[in-house]
């Protein structure tokens, strides 16, 4: 009799679980992240924060941009930090210039259609930028100066990552906006992190950097002014599958609380602790969360 009762209860429980949305059944939140320092830090901080609040998590970082977005749309990743400009241009194919607020509103609207919710944007804007060595700037101060240098045949060597020469919001659009053209010999494609060292060592004249990278200040780089306002806003924000948020609404407050602590200066400092001071991502993340009273 006891066995029959237990079996009946187990059957009822199973039926109830099958009636629930998949997200509500999930025992483990899958935290995604891309394959560069800032994203590795954000994934680790999010993972530590959620674990401290009692969630079971699985961290899935080190992914490329498109792979990570696809994983979220397929339900293989539940949440990760994305940049508004990346969603606008790369995922939603919108290249017309927009301000920060308009960009955020547009990606929030469009991504809702594929089951992704944008939570609060932080004040960190990790936009593309081009930089030179402050002590050897080749007379360059703006992107218009750089365009003139190429048009005059000076052909500065530009260190870029693999994606930049192909992205709509990268080099092709930049050349069109500023009216210049680079040749293959002008470019030195490499992994993103290597560009900084190549620029520091004088192996390239100009380097593609990200505005919140700590090595800009540490290596004494000078960022060229985007005097025509070409590069989109890349505000950093947590994104989450809508069904996961609906099943766990408290996640919104937790992630918004972390987003509120982040701005350009904070991210530059965190990135520098890892890339310049060689601290571990785990230690940097834990120290920040504790310092901010988040865990």
BELSUL-V288396 format. One record per residue. N is the residue number from 0. RES is the residue in three letters. D_CENTER is the distance of its C-alpha to the mean C-alpha in Angstrom with 2 decimals. Layout:
n = {N;N}
res = {RES;RES}
d_center = {D_CENTER;D_CENTER}
//
This chain:
n = {0;1;2;3;4;5;6;7;8;9;10;11;12;13;14;15;16;17;18;19;20;21;22;23;24;25;26;27;28;29;30;31;32;33;34;35;36;37;38;39;40;41;42;43;44;45;46;47;48;49;50;51;52;53;54;55;56;57;58;59;60;61;62;63;64;65;66;67;68;69;70;71;72;73;74;75;76;77;78;79;80;81;82;83;84;85;86;87;88;89;90;91;92;93;94;95;96;97;98;99;100;101;102;103;104;105;106;107;108;109;110;111;112;113;114;115;116;117;118;119;120;121;122;123;124;125;126;127;128;129;130;131;132;133;134;135;136;137;138;139;140;141;142;143;144;145;146;147;148;149;150;151;152;153;154;155;156;157;158;159;160;161;162;163;164;165;166;167;168;169;170;171;172;173;174;175;176;177;178;179;180;181;182;183;184;185;186;187;188;189;190;191;192;193;194;195;196;197;198;199;200;201;202;203;204;205;206;207;208;209;210;211;212;213;214;215;216;217;218;219;220;221;222;223;224;225;226;227;228;229;230;231;232;233;234;235;236;237;238;239;240;241;242;243;244;245;246;247;248;249;250;251;252;253;254;255;256;257;258;259;260;261;262;263;264;265;266;267;268;269;270;271;272;273;274;275;276;277;278;279;280;281;282;283;284;285;286;287;288;289;290;291;292;293;294}
res = {UNK;UNK;UNK;UNK;UNK;UNK;UNK;UNK;UNK;UNK;UNK;UNK;UNK;UNK;UNK;UNK;UNK;UNK;UNK;UNK;UNK;UNK;UNK;UNK;UNK;UNK;UNK;UNK;UNK;UNK;UNK;UNK;UNK;UNK;UNK;UNK;UNK;UNK;UNK;UNK;UNK;UNK;UNK;UNK;UNK;UNK;UNK;UNK;UNK;UNK;UNK;UNK;UNK;UNK;UNK;UNK;UNK;UNK;UNK;UNK;UNK;UNK;UNK;UNK;UNK;UNK;UNK;UNK;UNK;UNK;UNK;UNK;UNK;UNK;UNK;UNK;UNK;UNK;UNK;UNK;UNK;UNK;UNK;UNK;UNK;UNK;UNK;UNK;UNK;UNK;UNK;UNK;UNK;UNK;UNK;UNK;UNK;UNK;UNK;UNK;UNK;UNK;UNK;UNK;UNK;UNK;UNK;UNK;UNK;UNK;UNK;UNK;UNK;UNK;UNK;UNK;UNK;UNK;UNK;UNK;UNK;UNK;UNK;UNK;UNK;UNK;UNK;UNK;UNK;UNK;UNK;UNK;UNK;UNK;UNK;UNK;UNK;UNK;UNK;UNK;UNK;UNK;UNK;UNK;UNK;UNK;UNK;UNK;UNK;UNK;UNK;UNK;UNK;UNK;UNK;UNK;UNK;UNK;UNK;UNK;UNK;UNK;UNK;UNK;UNK;UNK;UNK;UNK;UNK;UNK;UNK;UNK;UNK;UNK;UNK;UNK;UNK;UNK;UNK;UNK;UNK;UNK;UNK;UNK;UNK;UNK;UNK;UNK;UNK;UNK;UNK;UNK;UNK;UNK;UNK;UNK;UNK;UNK;UNK;UNK;UNK;UNK;UNK;UNK;UNK;UNK;UNK;UNK;UNK;UNK;UNK;UNK;UNK;UNK;UNK;UNK;UNK;UNK;UNK;UNK;UNK;UNK;UNK;UNK;UNK;UNK;UNK;UNK;UNK;UNK;UNK;UNK;UNK;UNK;UNK;UNK;UNK;UNK;UNK;UNK;UNK;UNK;UNK;UNK;UNK;UNK;UNK;UNK;UNK;UNK;UNK;UNK;UNK;UNK;UNK;UNK;UNK;UNK;UNK;UNK;UNK;UNK;UNK;UNK;UNK;UNK;UNK;UNK;UNK;UNK;UNK;UNK;UNK;UNK;UNK;UNK;UNK;UNK;UNK;UNK;UNK;UNK;UNK;UNK;UNK;UNK;UNK;UNK;UNK;UNK;UNK;UNK;UNK;UNK;UNK}
d_center = {57.45;54.66;52.95;53.30;51.82;48.84;48.30;48.57;46.05;43.63;44.10;43.46;40.28;39.08;39.96;38.14;34.98;35.17;35.49;32.19;28.86;26.94;24.20;26.97;28.40;25.28;25.94;22.60;19.14;16.71;13.39;10.77;7.96;6.92;9.31;8.58;9.66;7.10;5.63;9.39;10.39;8.61;10.08;13.26;13.65;13.34;15.72;18.10;18.17;19.03;21.55;23.13;23.66;25.45;23.09;23.23;19.86;18.75;15.56;14.30;11.54;11.55;11.07;10.42;8.40;11.78;13.21;10.78;11.29;14.93;15.22;14.26;16.72;19.24;19.07;18.14;15.00;15.51;12.33;8.65;5.78;4.60;5.07;8.86;9.72;8.20;10.24;13.04;13.67;12.60;13.49;16.06;17.49;18.08;18.45;20.70;19.69;18.72;18.33;15.55;17.57;18.63;15.22;14.16;17.60;17.54;14.43;15.74;19.05;18.22;15.97;18.70;20.86;19.14;19.11;15.63;15.65;13.23;14.11;14.34;11.86;11.64;13.06;10.13;9.53;7.48;9.64;11.42;14.67;17.72;19.58;23.04;24.99;26.49;29.83;29.96;28.22;30.67;31.46;28.05;26.59;25.00;23.53;26.97;28.56;26.50;27.57;31.14;31.02;30.17;32.77;35.34;34.90;33.49;30.68;28.20;26.38;22.64;20.27;17.33;15.05;16.36;14.32;14.97;18.69;18.31;15.56;17.13;14.86;15.50;18.92;21.20;20.39;20.51;23.91;25.19;24.21;25.78;28.57;28.37;28.07;27.00;28.81;27.67;29.36;27.29;24.01;23.05;20.24;18.78;15.90;13.18;14.36;17.93;17.73;17.92;21.00;22.55;22.42;23.75;26.52;27.53;26.92;25.09;25.81;22.48;18.99;15.59;13.37;10.24;11.61;10.48;11.66;14.84;16.79;17.37;19.91;21.02;21.99;23.49;21.59;22.30;19.67;21.48;21.76;20.40;23.84;23.62;20.33;18.94;15.18;13.54;11.96;8.18;8.66;6.34;8.27;9.42;10.68;13.80;16.58;19.26;22.08;20.53;20.11;23.66;25.01;23.30;23.06;22.85;19.26;18.37;20.04;18.57;14.89;15.82;17.67;14.78;12.67;15.87;15.87;12.75;13.12;12.76;15.66;14.65;11.30;13.36;15.97;14.09;12.56;16.13;17.77;16.26;16.38;19.52;21.42;20.70;20.39;19.11;15.75;18.02;20.19;17.64;16.00;19.50;20.88;18.34;18.85;22.58;22.75;21.23;23.61;21.13;22.87}
//
